[in-house]
Amino acid sequence: MATAAAPPSAPFLLLPLVLLLALFSLQPARVAADIYQLPEDHIIYGFPSIRRVIGMYSLEDGPSFLGSPKVDPFIQLDLSIEATDGMGLKSEAEGPGNPRIQAAIIASTTLDGIGHWDTTDSTLINYCCTKALAEQGITGCNTGKIGSLIVSDKVTHKLMDAEFTDKTSAQTRLSGPNGRYDVTTTGEHILLVANCDERLQDRILRVTGGGVWKNPYGFLPGRLYGFLPFYFGMTVVYVALTCTWALLCFIHRKEIAGIQYFISSVLLLTLVEVFAWFMDYYSFNTTGVRNMSGVISAIIFTVLRLTVSRMLVVSVSIGFPVVRPSLSTSTKVKIGVLGLIYFACEAALEVVTRYAQTNETAERWRIFLSLPVAVLNAIFYWWIFTALHDLINFLEQQNQAIKLNMYRTFTHMLAASLVAAVLFALYQIYFMATNQLALHWSLLWLLDGGFALILYSVIFICMAWLWRPSSDARRYAYSELTSAGAGMTSMGMEDEDEFGEVEMGGLDGHHHHDKSHDDDDHHQHISHESAKFTVDDDEEEQRMTGDQ
């Protein structure tokens, strides 16, 4: 009688890897995050330096994760400033009070209120208030603000001074109450450091240190908060999906087919991935420090899931293990090499993407790394749809109605996902080209992987539904029935480009196999030592089983 394909051992090889990475993610290696250490910078006279841009919520607007109590949001700076040459200050210049540099925290929506456009040169902006500008009576600059950053009254901001206590000092510090800013508005906030004191204009000042940025819900930057409830929700979804799938597999454990083992392994991998990302963002939000080993583990799970899924879909599209029992060596090599290249390119892109969430990186690196990933995705899609076209033609020739309907549904599903992915990519291009992220910064979670994971989940759930465990799971298995009923033997098919023929020992590959039909036209006989190919009619399979 017809039996399911033997369960492949490959999926079980993922379990030790999953456990190893899970243990690795618990190691204490950590990297500074929103208890944040600023990279060292040098400030020169008259040119403010943007040190950080971060989304902040006011207490009223701030979300609350799972009903946790909210706290007053604030930014606390702890900066050290030192004259790089270690020499004294310029004594011949004059100014009110002690020499100083300034740190300013400004709401990004009012950033255009910083500085003054030069009336003689439309390309020049004066950022510092001087005696000459004060005499002109420009907004944000008067005699009491000489040596200060020009900030108009409409700007939501706080200026914080770090003073050198005497003219021979080469070091100062900005911390404590003087370095605290209480957040009262929702939006992106910018940290500027400026040297506008003429007594320091001959000095290049080195700025080190960091600070604490805390939102009402915790330490996560406003841009990243959406990842926390998103991955929590995806964890709940995949726990429910895993439990449902495990129950179906247990109920129909005697009918499990090969493809269901592969789906089980990918399901387990995705569950661990979304849980790893949830724990990463939850820990980050709670402690303000990001666990580097946890991030690396989650990245590996993500890239492994993307790679394995693509390789699995290619294999299923070729017909393995539903229509053909095995893949040729050349096909395995092609899939393996393409998967390995994709793993390396996607890993590099994922590292840069996640790193850029909490650190300043050049956008050109993401664009550069996105190109090979896009090309590889195009190759995967081309291979998948080409293989599906050939496979569907083969199933039509063999009159395998059930498998044919499954693969047609699978093809339509993948085509719809491709259209959705292209449309969202176009939306992303528009979103970034028009700088919409500056206003809708809370949508970063959707752009940086959220939509891709949602689309992937829809495809995966549809695929799991098509090949779910059931009482008639034999239709998922590729099998051969001998006329004597003595048992099952494997049949191999030729390469995926020739689905119309079946490789049967000494048969001439240049001729079609002879086929005859029984009285009901429910299954086919392939001429080779009285071997039969079992077709997908459930009623006929039951009749044949009863005959034996």
TITOR-655253 format. One record per residue (C-alpha): y, x, z. Coordinates in steps of 0.001 Angstrom, whole numbers. Each point is the difference from the previous one (the first is absolute). Example, Ala and Ser with C-alpha at 12.3 -4.5 7.8 and 13.67 -1.06 7.14 Angstrom:
       y       x       z
   -4500   12300    7800
    3440    1370    -660
// end
This chain:
       y       x       z
       0       0       0
    3658    1038    -348
    1295    2110    2868
    3400    1422     936
     889    3568    -758
    -724    2489    2769
    2975     516    2281
    1916    3122    -970
     335    2709    2605
    3534    1049   -1050
    1896   -2629    2025
   -1628    1135    3211
    1325    3517    -588
    3472   -1405     695
    -854    -856    3607
     -95    3600    1355
    3275     712   -1823
    1618   -3090    1510
   -1123     959    3506
    1110    3621    -456
    3470    -993   -1164
     300   -2564    2782
    -709    2693    2573
    2419    2363   -1731
    2747   -2609     197
    -272      54    3801
     981    3677     241
    3366     648    1675
    1771    1739   -2899
    3382   -1698    -335
    3181     260   -2032
    3507    -966    1085
    1077   -3369   -1374
    2560   -2387    1489
     347    2097    3025
    1388    1997   -2842
     622    3712    -540
    2620     519   -2700
    -547    2817   -2475
    2376    2897     513
    3225    -301   -1970
    3243    1932    -526
    3344   -1806      42
    3047    1331   -1822
    3573   -1083     388
    1076   -3190   -1764
   -3428   -1163   -1223
   -1943   -2410    2258
   -3772     271     -48
   -2201   -3100     -14
   -2693     821    2516
   -2008   -3210      61
    -115   -3557   -1356
   -2025   -2518    1996
    -335   -3769     173
     969   -1547    3337
    -133   -3577    1271
    2402   -1588    2442
   -1494   -1623    3078
     570   -3472   -1463
   -1520     778   -3418
   -2807    2258    1144
   -3572   -1276    -525
   -2557     -66    2809
   -3548    1110    -706
   -2491   -2529    1429
    2626   -1331    2396
     654    3300    1802
    3339     135    1900
    2977    1513   -1809
    2315    2721    1345
    3577     971    -806
     -16    2231   -3104
    1725    3377     165
     350    3434   -1576
      96    2999    2337
     972    3377   -1479
    -807    3417    1410
    1584    2600   -2309
     695    3681     441
    2780    1653   -2050
     433    3730    -384
    2314    2239   -2067
   -2436    1910   -2213
    1875    3319     136
     328    -168    3792
    3716     825    -145
    2909   -1764    1605
    2160   -2756   -1417
    3037     161   -2243
    2877     225    2465
    2954    -191   -2347
    -718   -3636    -955
    1143   -2722    2357
   -1326   -3400     921
    -191   -2443    2885
   -2420     827    2793
   -2948    2343    -371
   -1552     903   -3375
   -2721   -2474    -901
   -2432   -1301   -2542
    -823   -3679    -320
   -3085   -2131    -421
     462   -3509   -1353
   -2451   -2896    -115
    1057   -2470   -2686
   -1381   -3254   -1377
    -919     753   -3615
    1614   -3180   -1309
    3414    1392     993
    -577    3566   -1171
    2739    -289   -2633
    2513     -23    2872
    -631    3702     639
    2547    2450   -1451
    3021    -460   -2270
     151     268   -3782
    2486    2688   -1050
    2967   -1502   -1858
     309    3055   -2256
   -3689     320    -860
   -2125   -3148    -268
   -3208    2018     402
    1015    1595    3311
    -548   -1580    3403
    1737    1309    3104
   -2291    -543    2959
    2089    1676    2679
    3307   -1097    1441
    2617    2716    -422
    3678     171     887
     972    -614   -3653
   -2212   -3092    -289
    1239   -1323    3347
    3575     207   -1267
   -1025   -2161   -2980
   -1115   -2709    2425
   -3420    -555   -1582
   -2504   -2314    1682
   -2058    1717    2683
    2246    3052     285
    3031     457    2263
    1470    2727    2148
   -2404    -794    2800
   -3024     383   -2291
     814    3358   -1605
   -3193    2062    -136
   -2163   -3109      -8
   -2177   -1752   -2577
    1909   -2659   -1956
   -1507   -3393     828
    1709   -3285    -881
     228   -2797    2541
   -2421   -2220   -1952
   -2889    2433     507
   -2578    -819    2681
    -411    3385    1629
     236    2302    2956
    1487    3499     -71
   -1449    2473    2509
    1654    3356     713
   -1770    3233     861
    2732    2299    1372
      34    3749     357
    1235     531    3547
    2027    3125    -755
    1139    2018   -2971
   -2602    2716     448
   -2978   -2350     234
   -2460    -127   -2914
   -2227   -2827    1281
     316   -3634    1028
   -2195   -3042     466
     135   -3743    -661
   -2245   -2009    2329
     -41   -2422    2904
    2370   -2975     143
    2297    1658   -2531
   -2838      54   -2543
   -1166   -3606     450
     674   -2831   -2430
    -924   -3591     826
   -1063   -1844   -3137
    1764   -3354    -446
    -493    -663   -3720
   -3091    -285   -2201
    -224    2372   -2946
    -483    3595    -942
    1894    2438    2208
    1091    3441   -1178
     421    3093    2143
    2769    2313   -1246
     980    3381    1421
    3428    1309   -1001
    2187    3035     649
    3624   -1092    -456
    1627    2365    2493
    2158    2622   -1748
    -700    2390    2877
   -3645      22   -1182
     612     159   -3731
   -1060    3640    -251
   -3278    -682    1749
   -3264   -1322   -1371
   -1558   -1924    2845
   -3761    -342     551
   -1124   -3411    1256
   -3392    -502    1637
   -1532   -2607    2272
    -928   -3620    -437
     134   -3299    1784
   -1602   -3337     716
     317   -3067   -2240
   -1321   -3124    1697
     -82   -3529   -1405
    -427   -3210    2038
   -3773     -14    -656
    -634    3730     427
     427    3351   -1717
    -945    -919   -3571
    2909     343   -2448
    1127   -3337   -1394
   -1348     879   -3445
   -3476     571    1405
    -288   -2961    2346
   -1496   -2227   -2722
   -3062    2274    -155
    -931    -871    3596
    -559   -3784    -386
   -1282     529   -3554
   -2836    2329     984
    -733   -2121    3055
    -387   -3023   -2262
   -2166    1932   -2474
   -2189    1224    2873
    -563   -3598    1102
    -805   -1034   -3584
   -2509    2815    -506
   -1646    -545    3392
    -542   -3652    -953
   -1194     995   -3480
   -2379    2623    1411
   -1489   -2438    2504
    -469   -2633   -2702
   -1572    2497   -2388
   -2284    1399    2715
   -1144   -3537     872
    -811    -772   -3637
   -1862    3294    -343
   -2031    -778    3130
    -847   -3538   -1121
   -1076    1173   -3467
   -1249    3443    1038
   -3157    -360   -2120
    2044    -735   -3110
    2573    2819     214
     694    1638   -3364
    1302    3493    -700
    3573   -1001    -755
     319   -1642    3399
    -659    3326    1736
    2877    1530   -1917
    2288   -2901     889
   -1010     405    3654
     916    3690      18
    3413    -614   -1594
     641   -2854    2433
    -758    2272    2957
    2220    2733   -1415
    2928   -2385    -511
    -360   -1441    3495
     158    3463    1557
    2971     882   -2203
    2195   -2982     919
    -895     390    3686
     891    3709    -142
    3426    -799   -1486
     580   -2749    2554
    -771    2387    2859
    2272    2632   -1565
    3015   -2314    -161
    -780   -1598    3371
    -179    3401    1709
    3159    1113   -1819
    1838   -3122    1133
   -1170     370    3595
     480    3734     595
    2604    1026   -2583
   -2259    2874   -1061
   -2290    -132   -3014
   -3547    1315     334
    -442    2340   -2952
   -3800      33      75
      30   -3810     -13
    2275     -39   -3046
   -2223    2491   -1831
   -3114   -2033     812
    1619   -3230   -1205
    1135    1717   -3209
   -3548    1244    -630
   -1397   -3499     565
    2592   -1470   -2381
    -627    2514   -2780
   -3757    -202     471
     119   -3799    -198
    2109      66   -3174
   -2254    2578   -1632
   -3325   -1592     958
    1241   -3447   -1053
    1002    1198   -3450
   -3286    1810    -486
   -1885   -3094    1163
    1876   -2331   -2361
    -662    2354   -2924
   -3711      88     874
    -203   -3790     324
    1872    -406   -3271
   -2541    2206   -1731
   -2726   -2245    1416
   -1296    1935    2995
   -1843   -1185    2025
       8   -3608   -1255
    -964     426   -3657
   -1246    3570     -77
   -1980    1710    2789
    1632    3421    -319
    2721    1966   -1722
    -561    2861   -2388
     736    3501    1249
    2962     386   -2339
    1501   -3269    1246
    -429    1054    3627
    1723    3299    -740
    2915   -1735   -1744
     493   -2451    2860
    -302    2776    2588
    2482    2343   -1706
    2528   -2777    -583
    -400   -1123    3617
     472    3531    1317
    3185     522   -2024
    1312   -3379    1125
    -779     807    3650
    2019    3220    -160
    3012   -1540   -1773
      70   -3154    2146
    -341    2074    3184
    3050    2076    -930
    2036   -3117    -794
   -1084   -1744    3201
     961    3024    2119
    3489     145   -1520
     441   -3780     335
    -947     -90    3669
    1938    3153     805
    3130   -1462   -1588
    -151   -2953    2400
    1271    2135    2875
    1400    3062   -1763
    2501     674   -2737
   -1751     929   -3257
    1164     373   -3564
    -785   -3139   -2034
    -934    2192   -2947
   -3226    1023    1783
   -1191   -3594     215
     873    -586   -3655
   -1771    3221   -1007
   -3166    -868    1939
      36   -3636   -1139
    -368     948   -3668
   -3571    1429     110
   -1117   -2877    2267
    1411   -2514   -2504
   -1792    1748   -2877
   -3297      35    1923
     350   -3686     853
     556    -722   -3705
   -3181    1936    -834
   -1973   -1952    2601
    1281   -3333   -1326
    -727     982   -3606
   -3538    1085     889
    -623   -3144    2078
    1128   -2479   -2646
   -1753    1875   -2811
   -3248      36    1981
     353   -3678     910
     530    -916   -3657
   -3204    1797    -997
   -1917   -1405    2958
    1038   -3592    -713
   -1070     412   -3640
   -3380    1269    1182
    -469   -2916    2414
     909   -2462   -2756
   -2659    1527   -2259
   -2566    -229    2802
     970   -3608     901
     413     884    3688
    2265   -2900     907
     417     552    3742
     857    3705    -217
    2187    -720   -3026
    2056   -2563    1923
     330    2386    2939
    1251    2859   -2122
    2394   -2234   -1913
    1481   -1182    3296
     152    3612    1168
    1818    1001   -3202
    2556   -2805     312
     612     969    3625
     628    3654    -885
    2260    -992   -2892
    2079   -2186    2327
     264    2858    2511
    1163    2351   -2740
    2731   -2430   -1049
    1080    -413    3637
      84    3779     518
    2113     558   -3123
    2464   -2747     954
     369    1394    3516
     496    3518   -1386
    2848   -1314   -2173
    1481   -1710    3055
    -213    3275    1931
    1850    1824   -2774
    2750   -2620      92
      65      47    3814
     438    3767     198
    2327     325   -3017
    2449   -2505    1492
    -273    1559    3493
   -1204   -3277    1494
   -1808    1918    2731
    3312     835    1653
     506   -3720     678
   -3623   -1148     265
   -1354    3013    1877
   -2382   -2167    2043
   -2064    -565   -3190
   -1160    3611    -153
   -3456   -1015    1250
    -478   -2173   -3082
    1059    2762   -2409
   -1822    2884    1692
   -3521   -1350    -173
     217   -3554    1315
    -188   -1789   -3342
   -2626    2424   -1309
   -2258    -669    2999
     496   -3762    -261
    -881      68   -3714
   -2985    2239     689
   -1186   -2380    2729
     207   -3002   -2321
   -2091    1836   -2625
   -2484    1191    2600
    -427   -3450    1565
    -545   -1554   -3442
   -2540    2688    -826
   -1770    -545    3329
     -75   -3751    -686
   -1519     511   -3442
   -2779    2223    1357
    -364   -1487    3476
   -3434     -23    1671
   -1831   -3238    -724
   -3474   -1435    -362
       8     703   -3748
    1311    3576     248
   -2806    1094   -2359
    2366    -776   -2839
    2013    3075    1061
   -2961    2299    -497
   -1092    1702   -3195
   -3795    -304    -173
   -3010      37   -2300
   -3153   -2094     292
   -3313    1182   -1387
   -2270   -2553   -1606
   -2785     817    2438
    2284    -660    2974
   -1035    3329    1533
    3505     980    1116
    3418    1127   -1067
     992    3069   -1978
    3476    1193    -822
    1482    -327   -3431
    2843    2226   -1190
    2736    -958   -2386
    1710    2246   -2437
    3558    1194     563
    2618   -2617     743
    1248      70   -3585
   -3286   -1486   -1229
    -673   -3043    2116
   -1637   -1746   -2915
   -3128    2145     280
   -2420     769    2797
   -1618    3391     262
   -3760    -588     312
   -1984    3168    -230
   -1025     712   -3552
    1878   -2867   -1655
    2162     952   -2936
    3599    -168    1229
    1219    -802   -3520
   -1681   -3396    -106
     591   -3131    2079
   -2841    -936    2320
   -2105   -2928   -1023
     629   -3051    2174
   -1939   -3218     326
     779   -3035    2088
   -2282   -2254    1990
    -143   -3729    -593
    3027    -638    2243
    2069    2986   -1250
     522    1089    3617
   -1004    3695    -231
    -566    2778   -2489
   -2932    2334    -744
     777    3610    -933
   -2667    1547   -2187
   -1389    2942    1881
   -3476      -1    1477
     212   -3706     988
    3118     565    2187
    2426   -2892     585
    3704     -87     814
     757   -2597    2698
    2970   -2201    -897
    2420   -1802    2270
   -1235   -3542      35
    -759    -858    3626
   -2366   -2842    -848
   -1969    2211   -2374
    -172    2805    2565
   -1464   -2399    2547
   -2553   -1257   -2544
    -984    3573    -883
    -292     935    3673
   -2260   -2981     636
   -2243    1004   -2895
    -768    3222    1723
// end
